[in-house]
Amino acid sequence: MADYRAFYVGSNGNFLKSVHLECMSDDTAIRKVRQLAKSNNIELWSGPRMVAMVDHRPTLRSIMLGLRGLTIA
């Protein structure tokens, strides 16, 4: 398991808070952080290494997946 820290980034660019994560891989940590990113962007770090910046805004892909199964009358 590797240690990660997720930093919530405010609209002004300042860090609001951080959360400690223990994950098996970068990919797993990124998936967890995507679930946390509801209203703020999150920077994911593993020690001094920046792993990812996760945007809280939905992507076109997530919007399209959310629309799947809906019918328009």
HELIX and SHEET records of a PDB file:
HELIX    1   1 ASP A   26  LEU A   36  1                                  11    
HELIX    2   2 LEU A   60  LEU A   67  1                                   8    
SHEET    1   A 4 PHE A  15  CYS A  23  0                                        
SHEET    2   A 4 ALA A   2  VAL A   9 -1                                        
SHEET    3   A 4 ASN A  41  SER A  46 -1                                        
SHEET    4   A 4 ARG A  49  VAL A  54 -1                                        
END                                                                             
